[in-house]
Amino acid sequence: MVASYTQQILLGLEYLHYNNIVHRDIKAANILLRDNGTCQLADFGSSKKIIEKTNANTKSFCGTPYWMAPEVVKQSGHNRFADIWSLGCTVYEMIAKEPPWMDKKEN
């Protein structure tokens, strides 16, 4: 199932990125799972339209820490590749049953 969900999420991201939209908060909680095994991206409150097609970057700090790409945390400018990082963290969570970096949690 992980492979099927990942493929579906990638198709959704492909559509967004083709239309110059960066989701910016990919995580399991923002993926709706239907009874028939299909899933959909949800919660576009953090999404942003990138006006220019040339490697435009945004520097705003948004998303959820465990799933944030390093460039988002550093606020050095990010683009659609940050969504791919977050998807990787989500796939990890689907397999490990906990978000990545849990061992780095502050007490």
C-alpha positions in Angstrom: 0.0 0.0 0.0 2.9 2.4 0.7 4.0 2.3 -2.9 0.4 2.9 -4.2 -0.1 5.8 -1.8 3.3 7.3 -2.7 2.5 7.1 -6.4 -0.9 8.8 -5.9 0.7 11.6 -3.9 3.4 12.0 -6.5 0.7 12.4 -9.2 -1.0 15.1 -7.1 2.3 16.9 -6.6 3.1 16.6 -10.3 -0.2 18.4 -11.1 0.5 21.1 -8.5 4.1 21.7 -9.6 3.1 21.7 -13.3 0.7 24.5 -12.3 3.5 26.3 -10.4 1.9 25.6 -6.9 4.0 24.5 -4.0 2.0 22.7 -1.3 4.5 23.4 1.5 2.9 21.1 4.2 3.0 17.5 2.9 2.5 15.1 5.8 0.2 12.2 6.6 -2.3 14.4 8.3 -2.8 16.3 5.0 -3.5 13.2 3.0 -7.1 12.0 2.8 -7.5 8.2 2.5 -10.7 6.8 1.0 -12.2 3.4 1.7 -11.3 2.3 -1.9 -7.6 2.9 -1.3 -7.3 6.2 -3.2 -5.8 9.2 -1.5 -5.9 12.9 -2.1 -3.8 15.9 -1.0 -5.6 18.2 1.4 -5.0 21.4 3.5 -3.8 24.0 1.0 -3.6 26.7 3.6 0.2 26.9 3.3 0.4 26.4 -0.4 1.8 29.1 -2.6 1.7 29.9 -6.3 5.1 30.5 -7.8 4.5 33.2 -10.4 7.7 32.7 -12.5 8.6 29.3 -14.0 12.3 29.9 -13.6 13.6 28.3 -10.4 11.6 30.8 -8.2 12.1 30.3 -4.5 10.1 31.4 -1.5 11.7 32.1 1.8 8.7 32.1 4.2 8.9 29.6 7.1 5.9 27.3 6.9 5.1 23.7 7.3 5.4 21.2 10.1 8.9 20.7 11.6 9.3 16.9 11.3 8.5 17.1 7.6 10.3 20.3 6.7 13.1 20.3 4.1 16.4 21.8 5.4 16.1 24.8 3.1 12.8 25.6 4.6 14.2 25.5 8.2 17.2 27.6 7.2 14.9 30.0 5.3 17.4 30.0 2.4 14.8 29.8 -0.2 12.8 26.8 -1.3 10.7 25.5 -4.2 8.8 22.4 -5.3 11.7 20.2 -4.2 10.8 20.9 -0.6 7.5 19.1 -1.2 9.5 16.1 -2.4 11.6 16.1 0.8 8.4 16.2 2.8 6.9 13.3 0.8 10.1 11.3 1.6 9.5 12.0 5.3 5.8 11.0 4.9 6.9 7.7 3.3 9.3 7.1 6.2 6.4 7.7 8.6 4.1 5.3 6.7 6.8 2.6 7.1 8.2 3.3 10.6 4.8 4.4 12.0 6.4 7.6 13.4 7.7 10.8 11.9 11.4 11.0 11.1 13.7 12.8 13.5 11.6 11.7 16.6 14.9 10.8 18.3 15.9 14.5 18.0 12.8 15.6 19.9 13.6 18.0 22.8 12.5 16.8 26.3 
